[in-house]
């Protein structure tokens, strides 16, 4: 009789454990479903970026395959969402020329962007004696002679969405800003700022997650 009683207790425990696990799974499923429904209703949209200007302090080729660059750019970011905030946890900014990185990474400190808010960043990005492909050194000299240069200002980082009190996991953010800079007569195309020349750009950036 005692063995049957013990077996009966074990069966009851198994049933209780199964019911608890089933209830927990159902609860988690309901929470996930609610979150997905709220997410679908809110329809989060990607932040929008615009490069406003670029100030050139240094941009030269000291050898066919060595380039030095010092640029300050002004980039604004707008959160188009009415009910979703954005955490920018880590952002790196750098310049690219003819598909080759020509500056080091500049880090933008973490920041929170509220609903419909606009953030403005003005980082310095630079690279001293950076090795580049020989054809890039030649191309830069030719572009300077022609009076204009096309470079890309890129931002890579991670963001999190905030919906009410709920914060999501990280998403990778990639921003590419085309910077067409006319390097002609500074009196006509740029504004002298100290030892640099500022060029107004106002160009939209592409954003991918």
N, C-alpha and C positions, 0 to 999 in steps of 0.2 A: 504493500500500500504506500509505503514511504517513497519508493521509487516513482510511482505513478504521480504522487503529489508533486515531487520535484520536477518531473517532466511537464506537468501542468503549469507550474510556475514559470518554467523556461519558455513554454509556448506563449504564455501571457506577456512575458517580457519582450519576446520577439515581435508580437503583434503591436505592443505599445511603441517599440522602437520604430517599426515600419510606419505606424500612423504618424509619429512625430516627424520622421524623415519626409513622408508624403506631404504633411502639412507645411513643413519648411519649404519644400520645393514649390508647392502651390503659392505660398506667400511671396517667394522670390520671383516667381513668374509674374504674379500680379504687379509687383513693384516695377519690374522691368517693362511690362506692358504699359503701365501708366506713364513711365518715363518716356517710352518711345512715342506714345500718343501726344504727350505734351511737346516733345521735340518736333513731331510732325506738324502740330498746330502752330508752333512758334516759327518754324521754317527759318533756322539761322542762316544768315548770309555772311559771306566772307568780308573782312575789313577791306576798305579801299585805300590805296596809297597813291600819292602824287608827289613827284619830285619838283620842288619849287625853284630851286636855284643851285648853282655850283660855283664855288670860288676857287680858282686855280692859283695855287701858290708856287708849285713846282711841277713841271711836266717836261722832262727832257730825256735824251738818250746820251749817256756818257761814253758808250761803246756800242757796237752793232747789236750786242745781246745783253745790254745792261740798261735798265730804265729806273728813273727816280720820279716819284709822284707824291704830291701833297695837295689834297683837295678837301674842302669843306662843303658838304652838301646839306640842304634843308629838305627834309621829307616829312610830309604830314600823313597821318593815318586817321581814317574816320570809321567809327563803328556804326553801320547802317541799321542795326537792330534796335527795336524799341524795348525789348524785354530781356535782352541777353547782354551780359558784360563779357569782357575779354581780358584774360591775364596773359601778358607777354612775359614769359618766364626767362627766356634767353634769346637774344637777338645778336647776330654777327653781321657787320656791314663790311663790304669790300668792293673794289673796282675791278672790272674785267675789260680787257681790250682785245678784240679779235679772238674771242674764246679762251683767253689766257688771263689768269688772275695776276694783277700787277701791283696789288697792295696787300698789306697784312690785314688780319681781321681786327675790326674795332668793335668792342662789346658795348651794347646799349643796356643800361641797368634795367632790371625787371620793373614793370609798371602795370597798373590796372586801368582799363579803359571802360568807362561806364556807358550806359545806353546813349546812343547818338553823340557820344563825345568825340572830340578831335584831339589827337596828340601830335606834337611837333618835335622832331628831333633834328639837331644840327651837328652831327658827328664829324670829326676830322678823320680822314682815311689817308694813310700814307704808306709808302714803300721806298726805302732807300737802297739803291743799287741792287734792284731785284733782277735776277737772271731771267731773260725772256728769249723766245725764239728769234733768231737773227732777222727773219722776215718781218717780225713785229717792230723791231727797231727801225727798219727801213720804212715800214708803213707809217709809223708815227712821224718821221721826218717829212715824208711826202704829204701827210695830212696837214701838218703845220704849215708847210709851204702853200698848200691849197686853201688854207684859212678856215678849216673846220675839222673837228674830230668827233667820231662816234665812239662812246664808251658806255658800258653798262654798270650801273650801281646795283649791287645785289644784296639782299637781306635774307638770311637763313635763320630760322629759330624754331621755338616751340611755343604754342599757345594753349590755353585752357578756356572753355566756355563756362560762364556762370549763369545758371537759370534759377532765380530765387535764391535759395540757400544751397542748391545742388551745384557742385563743381565737377566737370568731366575730367577725364584723363587727358594726356597731352596729345596734341596734333602737330605735325610738322608744317611749318609755314615757309613758303618760298616766294620771295618778291623780286621782280626784275624791273628796274627803272631805266629806260633808254635815255641817255644824256647826250643830245646833239649839241655840241659846244662850238660856236663860231669863234675861231681864234684870230679874227682880223684885227683891225684898228680898235684898240680898247676904248677910244673916245666914242666910237659909233656902236659897238656891239657889247661892251661891258662897262662895269662901274669899278673904278679903282678903289680897293679896300686895303689900306696898308700896303703890304708887299704883294698882294694878290689882285686878281680881277674877277669880279662877280658877274655871272651870266644868268639872266632870268630864263627859266626853262618851262615851268608849268606843264609838265608832261605826265600823263597817267602811267601807272605801273601795272604790270600783270601780276596776279596773285594766284597761287595754287596751294592746296592743302593736301 
